[in-house]
Amino acid sequence: MPRKKKQNVEQTENIEAKKEGYELIITEKPQAAMKIAFALADSAPVRKDMGKVSYYEITRNGKKIVIVCAVGHLFGLNGIGKGWPIYEMEWRPAYEKKATEYTKRYADLIARMARGATSFTIATDYDVEGEVIGWNSLRFLAKQNDAKRMKFSTLTKEDIVEAYDNAMNHLDWGQAYAGETRHYLDWLYGINLSRALMDAVKKAGSFKIMSVGRVQGPALALVVKKEREIQKFKSTLYWQISILISNSHELAVKHGKDIQKKAELEKFKALKGKEGDAKTEKKTEKLPPLSPFDLTTLQMEAYRLFGISPANLLQITQQLYLAGLISYPRTSSQKLPPTIGYKKILEKLGKITDLVKFAKRDKPVEGKKSDPAHPSIYPTGEKSEKITEEQNKIYELIVKRFISCFANDAIIDNKTVKVKVEGLDFSAKGAKIMEKGWMNVYPLKIEEKDVPEINGKITVKEVNIDEKQTQPPHRYSAASLVSELSKRNLGTKSTRALIVDTLYKRGYIKEMSIQATPLGMNVIHTLEKNCKEIIDEKLTRNFEKEMDSIQTSKKAADEEKRILGEARKVLEKVTTNFKKNEEGIGKELLTSLNEIRKQEREEATIMPCPRCNKGNLLIRKNRIGQQFLGCSNYPECTATFSLPKFGLIKKTEKNCECGWPLLLFIRKARKPWQFCFNPNCSAKIKGHEVSAEENKIEKKEVMEENGTEK
């Protein structure tokens, strides 16, 4: 269609739409738009498409409603000016960047449908991020200053109808300004400090994508502090003492304190054959159910039980929420208010699992933490057969935790045998579960141990002395680091897992048991010397509190300006100091970069090239992240060998029967397997076959990370 004719058609459509008029509801995700359309429609919604993006037209009580969606943030912050420091910024369409140019069709649809609307309602997720997404769509695309606001915690029909019928008359301006302030602060610190680090490395003669930010800095500092403690740690000997006592029964009892001095062992050795006194104490304990899930607790449990990372857990719960199976997951609440309808949910769950029979309480057990926006994470009572195995694990865990909150206390009989010999105290503890209560539902195991009842005089038959060595501090896992950030009020429930992921991607940390790399250590060393404010968690925590206070402020816009003004003063001081020491900083960072690159090359080197005998076979990746083995002597030698296209490849210490090294293939949600990559190997070891569908999924994830696809 000619351009002029197309414009005329659009103008005619807009005029007709204005005459008819309709309410425009803006949602955050396509799946949410569909759920809301089907929940509110008097009859089946009409699905329409524009530019490969779907939207819905419905009628509710005789009123026409159009429901459109964003795909998360349609706008991002861009700096005004070049170089650093840079303090002026503005919201710009996300589609201006190649990696997110697909968002243009969503933005175009909202803008076009807004022209025919006579009223507007925002139905994005009810939190600070959702508020910013809705506000930006409203002011930049719909050209409106305000709108009604739906507030819901689940995408069930009942919750959606309730949220629509009782919509707020205005946006939640406290959330909107708090969210925008957070974006401004993160951008100001992130862009300036990241550019500072990268420029320092560039002037030292190299290039490396680096980042540091308001929360990323303190998070990395925690890991580096732990690494330093481990490096300084010196193991020392200590001894644990137990004795075997007897009268009518025999029992091993343990001395309560570790012995630090070898000379003290003599008095314990002398106890053999001595008499002493024993007394058995009994106590019945009621163990109440665990609190309902907030996001951090669920992340910890998913990691403990299934090894699912916090970032992956966040994706899984978002998918379950959009499917209408659980409530909104980004919550810090451990409360289950009566308004969610306990009885109805339990009745629905009763059709899915017989565990509901253990729900005996009228009201659930709750935790201390609350969240003004949402209750704790709970199941809606719905179940879908279309979820993955990994999603189902998390769904069932949430179901069990919810039901267990309504179950009776567990009753534990505890028994402690206390022994005193020659003035020295020993004891042994036993436990027996008398009533499992909520433990019939939730997967928490208490180790039962039977100890005999011993009272009166006893004789020491044996003395056992175990020599031990003190161990260094435990490293963080991804889950425990997220939990630590939560305890310290650093970052938000939505961002903590992503911050840990970023530390991995930047090469600052490595391994599941998190180690700080030389680069990570050096980044913190550099910041400590030149801009320690950035890793000062007190400063970050103070900003967090002030941003939280904006949500309840009557002058949110003024508070935003004040906080940004304070942040700029700190940043100006930091960047001035950094500029003075830029050359030295670059040299220090380059040293650790070279060390990491050397280590990475060693890890990627598999064996000498069997074709040219001059180079080495290295694990390489093509432009979309597909792996293969190639010769380091390229282009003189073009030898290549196939590998599973996506996933983690590591060299093992073993060789195949053919003499070539065996490689280990590690992939999410799959058992690791070893394989031989020699195409001529007669005893070729085969493991899990990688399906075309798996490679397709992994390819999409890699391309998204590399910015080569949406």
VEXFI-794186 format. One record per residue (C-alpha): x, y negated, z; residue in one letter. Coordinates in steps of 0.05 Angstrom, whole numbers, padded with zeros to 5 digits, always signed. Layout:
residues N
XYZA;...
END
This chain:
residues 710
+00000+00000+00000M;+00028-00069-00018P;+00052-00109+00042R;+00002-00166+00032K;-00057-00119+00025K;-00034-00081+00087K;-00032-00145+00127Q;-00102-00163+00104N;-00128-00095+00125V;-00096-00102+00194E;-00126-00172+00202Q;-00195-00146+00184T;-00187-00088+00233E;-00166-00137+00288N;-00225-00183+00275I;-00273-00124+00278E;-00240-00099+00341A;-00247-00167+00374K;-00321-00169+00358K;-00332-00100+00388E;-00282-00108+00445G;-00256-00053+00490Y;-00216-00040+00552E;-00143-00021+00541L;-00111+00027+00591I;-00035+00031+00588I;-00004+00095+00616T;+00069+00115+00626E;+00073+00181+00588K;+00034+00214+00530P;+00011+00272+00575Q;-00016+00223+00626A;-00055+00187+00572A;-00087+00252+00551M;-00105+00271+00623K;-00136+00203+00636I;-00175+00204+00571A;-00206+00272+00586F;-00221+00253+00659A;-00257+00188+00643L;-00293+00205+00578A;-00369+00216+00578D;-00358+00264+00520S;-00298+00292+00484A;-00244+00238+00472P;-00227+00219+00400V;-00153+00227+00388R;-00123+00181+00336K;-00053+00170+00310D;-00013+00110+00288M;+00059+00117+00266G;+00064+00188+00294K;+00040+00164+00362V;-00027+00188+00390S;-00077+00147+00428Y;-00148+00160+00452Y;-00215+00127+00444E;-00269+00144+00495I;-00336+00119+00519T;-00351+00114+00593R;-00420+00091+00616N;-00431+00060+00547G;-00365+00022+00550K;-00310+00033+00498K;-00240+00047+00526I;-00175+00056+00488V;-00119+00093+00523I;-00047+00084+00500V;+00020+00105+00528C;+00092+00082+00536A;+00149+00132+00541V;+00179+00106+00604G;+00216+00039+00597H;+00201+00004+00531L;+00246-00054+00553F;+00315-00058+00582G;+00361-00113+00607L;+00412-00145+00560N;+00464-00196+00577G;+00466-00265+00547I;+00538-00275+00526G;+00600-00231+00518K;+00656-00205+00561G;+00653-00209+00636W;+00633-00235+00685P;+00564-00246+00656I;+00505-00269+00699Y;+00450-00287+00650E;+00404-00231+00626M;+00338-00219+00593E;+00289-00163+00578W;+00297-00137+00508R;+00259-00081+00470P;+00291-00013+00480A;+00283+00001+00406Y;+00338-00049+00389E;+00388+00005+00411K;+00398+00063+00364K;+00393+00116+00418A;+00322+00092+00436T;+00297+00065+00370E;+00241+00117+00372Y;+00207+00074+00425T;+00188+00022+00372K;+00127+00060+00349R;+00101+00063+00421Y;+00113-00011+00430A;+00080-00027+00363D;+00019+00014+00382L;+00009-00022+00449I;+00018-00090+00416A;-00031-00074+00361R;-00085-00045+00406M;-00077-00103+00455A;-00100-00151+00401R;-00170-00121+00401G;-00177-00113+00476A;-00220-00156+00521T;-00195-00126+00587S;-00133-00089+00610F;-00116-00036+00661T;-00047-00010+00680I;-00045+00065+00697A;+00030+00078+00701T;+00059+00116+00759D;+00045+00079+00823Y;+00115+00061+00847D;+00165+00005+00833V;+00189+00035+00768E;+00119+00048+00743G;+00100-00023+00761E;+00157-00052+00721V;+00140-00008+00661I;+00067-00031+00664G;+00084-00104+00676W;+00133-00107+00618N;+00083-00074+00571S;+00030-00123+00594L;+00070-00188+00589R;+00115-00173+00528F;+00069-00131+00485L;-00002-00146+00506A;+00015-00220+00521K;-00025-00218+00586Q;-00009-00246+00654N;-00047-00196+00697D;-00091-00134+00694A;-00128-00084+00736K;-00086-00030+00769R;-00103+00043+00777M;-00071+00079+00836K;-00069+00155+00838F;-00024+00210+00866S;-00047+00267+00822T;-00071+00273+00750L;-00133+00313+00769T;-00201+00290+00744K;-00225+00272+00814E;-00165+00228+00830D;-00166+00194+00762I;-00241+00177+00766V;-00231+00152+00838E;-00172+00109+00816A;-00211+00080+00757Y;-00275+00065+00795D;-00235+00032+00852N;-00181-00001+00811A;-00143-00059+00842M;-00161-00126+00811N;-00088-00145+00801H;-00021-00114+00790L;+00016-00096+00854D;+00061-00157+00850W;+00103-00136+00910G;+00122-00072+00874Q;+00131-00109+00808A;+00181-00160+00835Y;+00216-00108+00879A;+00226-00064+00818G;+00249-00121+00774E;+00297-00145+00828T;+00327-00075+00832R;+00337-00074+00756H;+00370-00143+00758Y;+00416-00124+00815L;+00436-00057+00785D;+00449-00090+00718W;+00490-00148+00747L;+00535-00102+00787Y;+00537-00045+00738G;+00552-00083+00675I;+00604-00130+00705N;+00643-00079+00745L;+00640-00026+00691S;+00666-00075+00639R;+00720-00097+00689A;+00745-00025+00697L;+00742-00010+00622M;+00777-00075+00604D;+00832-00061+00654A;+00844+00008+00623V;+00841-00022+00553K;+00895-00073+00569K;+00937-00016+00596A;+00934+00015+00526G;+00878+00066+00530S;+00802+00074+00527F;+00753+00108+00574K;+00679+00099+00586I;+00675+00082+00659M;+00621+00057+00706S;+00612+00035+00777V;+00553+00003+00810G;+00517-00020+00872R;+00500+00050+00895V;+00548+00091+00852Q;+00608+00059+00887G;+00588+00077+00958P;+00566+00147+00935A;+00634+00160+00904L;+00667+00131+00966A;+00632+00184+01009L;+00661+00240+00965V;+00731+00209+00965V;+00729+00201+01040K;+00713+00275+01047K;+00769+00292+00998E;+00819+00252+01038R;+00798+00287+01102E;+00808+00355+01068I;+00876+00334+01040Q;+00900+00311+01109K;+00872+00371+01144F;+00922+00418+01178K;+00897+00485+01201S;+00910+00506+01273T;+00901+00571+01310L;+00846+00584+01360Y;+00818+00646+01393W;+00747+00673+01406Q;+00737+00719+01465I;+00684+00772+01475S;+00679+00828+01527I;+00642+00893+01527L;+00603+00901+01592I;+00565+00960+01620S;+00519+00982+01675N;+00458+01021+01651S;+00470+00991+01582H;+00529+00967+01542E;+00531+00898+01510L;+00583+00853+01478A;+00579+00783+01506V;+00618+00722+01481K;+00655+00667+01517H;+00622+00601+01500G;+00684+00561+01484K;+00740+00572+01433D;+00809+00577+01465I;+00859+00528+01438Q;+00921+00547+01478K;+00952+00616+01473K;+00975+00615+01546A;+00902+00616+01568E;+00891+00685+01537L;+00925+00720+01595E;+00868+00707+01644K;+00820+00739+01594F;+00864+00800+01583K;+00864+00811+01658A;+00788+00820+01658L;+00788+00892+01635K;+00761+00936+01691G;+00737+00877+01732K;+00666+00872+01759E;+00619+00814+01749G;+00546+00794+01753D;+00494+00793+01697A;+00427+00759+01693K;+00375+00763+01636T;+00332+00702+01621E;+00270+00707+01578K;+00233+00651+01543K;+00175+00651+01494T;+00181+00596+01442E;+00129+00569+01395K;+00159+00549+01328L;+00113+00501+01289P;+00111+00500+01213P;+00161+00459+01174L;+00139+00389+01151S;+00107+00379+01082P;+00155+00365+01026F;+00183+00297+01011D;+00227+00294+00949L;+00294+00299+00984T;+00273+00359+01026T;+00246+00394+00964L;+00312+00381+00928Q;+00350+00412+00986M;+00305+00473+00989E;+00306+00484+00913A;+00382+00483+00915Y;+00385+00529+00976R;+00337+00581+00949L;+00346+00577+00873F;+00410+00537+00860G;+00369+00485+00822I;+00406+00417+00821S;+00371+00355+00848P;+00369+00323+00778A;+00339+00386+00747N;+00289+00391+00804L;+00266+00320+00790L;+00252+00338+00717Q;+00214+00402+00737I;+00170+00366+00787T;+00154+00311+00737Q;+00132+00364+00688Q;+00088+00397+00740L;+00058+00330+00759Y;+00042+00312+00687L;+00010+00381+00679A;-00036+00364+00737G;-00009+00419+00782L;+00023+00378+00838I;+00019+00308+00866S;+00068+00252+00849Y;+00137+00279+00867P;+00177+00214+00877R;+00155+00204+00949T;+00190+00198+01016S;+00127+00217+01054S;+00117+00277+01099Q;+00044+00261+01110K;-00018+00297+01084L;-00077+00249+01094P;-00148+00278+01097P;-00166+00238+01035T;-00131+00289+00990I;-00185+00340+01008G;-00152+00398+01045Y;-00211+00445+01042K;-00222+00438+00967K;-00148+00449+00952I;-00144+00510+00997L;-00207+00539+00965E;-00175+00531+00896K;-00110+00561+00919L;-00149+00620+00948G;-00164+00641+00876K;-00089+00641+00861I;-00058+00672+00923T;-00082+00711+00983D;-00033+00672+01027L;-00089+00623+01041V;-00115+00673+01092K;-00060+00649+01139F;-00086+00577+01137A;-00118+00573+01207K;-00110+00499+01225R;-00162+00446+01211D;-00108+00394+01203K;-00038+00405+01175P;+00028+00396+01211V;+00062+00332+01188E;+00131+00301+01191G;+00153+00232+01214K;+00168+00199+01147K;+00116+00161+01108S;+00111+00126+01041D;+00062+00068+01028P;+00050+00090+00956A;+00040+00166+00959H;+00030+00224+01007P;+00078+00283+01011S;+00084+00331+00952I;+00026+00380+00950Y;-00008+00426+00900P;-00073+00405+00868T;-00100+00476+00869G;-00096+00483+00794E;-00053+00536+00760K;-00028+00541+00689S;-00001+00602+00654E;+00039+00557+00607K;+00095+00539+00655I;+00166+00566+00652T;+00196+00614+00701E;+00237+00558+00733E;+00176+00513+00738Q;+00136+00570+00769N;+00189+00580+00823K;+00182+00507+00845I;+00106+00508+00838Y;+00101+00569+00883E;+00149+00539+00933L;+00106+00476+00938I;+00043+00519+00945V;+00074+00560+01001K;+00100+00499+01039R;+00031+00467+01034F;-00006+00529+01059I;+00044+00541+01114S;+00029+00471+01143C;-00041+00498+01159F;-00016+00564+01189A;-00006+00581+01262N;+00059+00571+01299D;+00108+00629+01298A;+00120+00659+01367I;+00190+00680+01384I;+00213+00718+01445D;+00283+00694+01463N;+00327+00734+01510K;+00394+00710+01538T;+00440+00754+01579V;+00487+00711+01621K;+00550+00742+01652V;+00600+00714+01701K;+00666+00750+01712V;+00723+00720+01754E;+00691+00651+01746G;+00688+00656+01670L;+00621+00652+01633D;+00598+00697+01576F;+00531+00706+01542S;+00492+00742+01487A;+00428+00720+01455K;+00372+00760+01423G;+00308+00742+01389A;+00246+00779+01368K;+00189+00752+01326I;+00124+00768+01362M;+00078+00732+01314E;+00103+00709+01246K;+00049+00655+01237G;+00070+00607+01182W;+00131+00651+01166M;+00082+00699+01133N;+00075+00645+01080V;+00140+00606+01073Y;+00207+00638+01056P;+00246+00623+01119L;+00281+00680+01154K;+00299+00683+01228I;+00349+00737+01244E;+00321+00783+01297E;+00370+00813+01346K;+00353+00862+01401D;+00393+00857+01465V;+00381+00901+01526P;+00358+00871+01592E;+00418+00872+01639I;+00416+00848+01711N;+00461+00858+01771G;+00532+00884+01775K;+00570+00900+01711I;+00639+00927+01693T;+00683+00899+01637V;+00701+00959+01592K;+00737+00921+01536E;+00766+00852+01521V;+00767+00831+01448N;+00809+00772+01425I;+00798+00747+01354D;+00850+00700+01324E;+00820+00647+01279K;+00842+00586+01240Q;+00806+00520+01238T;+00775+00505+01171Q;+00774+00439+01132P;+00709+00399+01128P;+00656+00428+01082H;+00650+00394+01014R;+00585+00364+00991Y;+00540+00401+00943S;+00497+00359+00895A;+00438+00371+00942A;+00474+00354+01006S;+00503+00291+00975L;+00433+00269+00954V;+00410+00283+01025S;+00469+00242+01054E;+00451+00183+01009L;+00379+00188+01034S;+00402+00188+01107K;+00444+00126+01094R;+00388+00092+01055N;+00430+00085+00993L;+00393+00085+00927G;+00321+00108+00920T;+00287+00176+00920K;+00283+00170+00844S;+00355+00149+00830T;+00399+00189+00879R;+00402+00253+00837A;+00416+00212+00774L;+00473+00176+00809I;+00506+00243+00827V;+00497+00266+00755D;+00531+00202+00731T;+00591+00214+00776L;+00599+00282+00742Y;+00592+00253+00672K;+00644+00198+00685R;+00694+00250+00708G;+00697+00222+00779Y;+00676+00288+00811I;+00676+00361+00790K;+00653+00431+00811E;+00590+00453+00848M;+00626+00446+00914S;+00641+00373+00898I;+00713+00352+00891Q;+00736+00281+00875A;+00780+00281+00813T;+00845+00240+00810P;+00805+00189+00770L;+00751+00185+00823G;+00803+00179+00878M;+00838+00124+00839N;+00774+00085+00824V;+00758+00082+00899I;+00831+00064+00915H;+00827+00008+00864T;+00761-00018+00891L;+00786-00015+00963E;+00846-00059+00945K;+00811-00109+00900N;+00736-00111+00913C;+00719-00070+00974K;+00650-00104+00978E;+00627-00058+00922I;+00637+00005+00962I;+00612-00026+01027D;+00549+00013+01041E;+00526-00039+01092K;+00520-00090+01036L;+00484-00040+00991T;+00438-00019+01048R;+00422-00092+01064N;+00401-00104+00992F;+00358-00041+00995E;+00322-00068+01057K;+00311-00136+01025E;+00283-00104+00962M;+00236-00063+01005D;+00213-00125+01041S;+00193-00157+00974I;+00138-00106+00968Q;+00101-00136+01027T;+00121-00208+01016S;+00069-00261+00998K;+00123-00299+00959K;+00154-00241+00921A;+00179-00285+00863A;+00215-00332+00910D;+00246-00273+00947E;+00272-00245+00881E;+00308-00311+00866K;+00338-00314+00936R;+00365-00242+00934I;+00394-00251+00865L;+00428-00315+00887G;+00461-00279+00945E;+00483-00222+00900A;+00514-00270+00850R;+00557-00302+00904K;+00585-00235+00925V;+00597-00215+00852L;+00633-00280+00835E;+00682-00268+00892K;+00693-00196+00870V;+00704-00211+00796T;+00753-00268+00813T;+00796-00221+00854N;+00791-00167+00800F;+00814-00215+00745K;+00877-00233+00785K;+00898-00160+00791N;+00872-00133+00724E;+00940-00111+00697E;+00959-00071+00758G;+00890-00040+00763I;+00894-00017+00691G;+00961+00017+00701K;+00937+00054+00764E;+00874+00078+00729L;+00912+00100+00667L;+00958+00144+00709T;+00899+00184+00736S;+00866+00185+00667L;+00927+00217+00636N;+00930+00268+00692E;+00857+00287+00680I;+00866+00291+00604R;+00926+00337+00613K;+00885+00381+00660Q;+00826+00382+00612E;+00871+00402+00554R;+00901+00459+00595E;+00831+00484+00613E;+00809+00480+00540A;+00870+00518+00516T;+00851+00591+00506I;+00911+00625+00470M;+00963+00614+00416P;+00932+00610+00347C;+00934+00680+00316P;+00936+00651+00245R;+00992+00600+00245C;+01029+00617+00310N;+01046+00543+00317K;+00986+00513+00351G;+00938+00535+00406N;+00864+00552+00402L;+00825+00497+00438L;+00752+00492+00457I;+00725+00436+00414R;+00658+00403+00400K;+00628+00375+00337N;+00590+00309+00336R;+00526+00339+00366I;+00562+00377+00420G;+00564+00447+00388Q;+00625+00486+00413Q;+00676+00524+00373F;+00749+00545+00378L;+00797+00506+00333G;+00872+00504+00324C;+00910+00445+00354S;+00954+00446+00291N;+00896+00419+00250Y;+00896+00398+00192P;+00956+00441+00176E;+00918+00501+00205C;+00843+00505+00196T;+00831+00567+00238A;+00763+00566+00274T;+00725+00617+00316F;+00652+00618+00335S;+00627+00607+00406L;+00558+00602+00436P;+00539+00532+00411K;+00518+00502+00477F;+00533+00516+00550G;+00596+00518+00592L;+00654+00561+00567I;+00711+00580+00614K;+00772+00624+00605K;+00775+00684+00651T;+00836+00719+00679E;+00818+00783+00641K;+00834+00807+00571N;+00791+00849+00526C;+00815+00919+00503E;+00837+00885+00438C;+00884+00840+00477G;+00848+00775+00467W;+00825+00735+00528P;+00754+00744+00553L;+00713+00681+00559L;+00657+00666+00609L;+00593+00635+00584F;+00552+00597+00636I;+00484+00570+00620R;+00427+00540+00660K;+00376+00592+00685A;+00417+00650+00656R;+00465+00699+00687K;+00537+00684+00667P;+00567+00735+00619W;+00636+00752+00591Q;+00650+00761+00518F;+00706+00772+00468C;+00709+00721+00411F;+00755+00764+00366N;+00712+00777+00304P;+00751+00840+00289N;+00747+00870+00358C;+00721+00942+00355S;+00703+00942+00430A;+00671+00874+00428K;+00637+00858+00494I;+00566+00835+00486K;+00525+00799+00537G;+00464+00756+00536H;+00445+00739+00465E;+00431+00665+00456V;+00365+00656+00420S;+00352+00604+00367A;+00300+00572+00413E;+00350+00566+00470E;+00401+00533+00424N;+00347+00486+00399K;+00331+00464+00470I;+00404+00456+00489E;+00419+00418+00425K;+00364+00368+00442K;+00393+00358+00512E;+00463+00347+00485V;+00440+00299+00432M;+00400+00259+00482E;+00462+00254+00526E;+00506+00233+00468N;+00455+00182+00444G;+00447+00214+00376T;+00373+00229+00385E;+00318+00203+00430K;
END
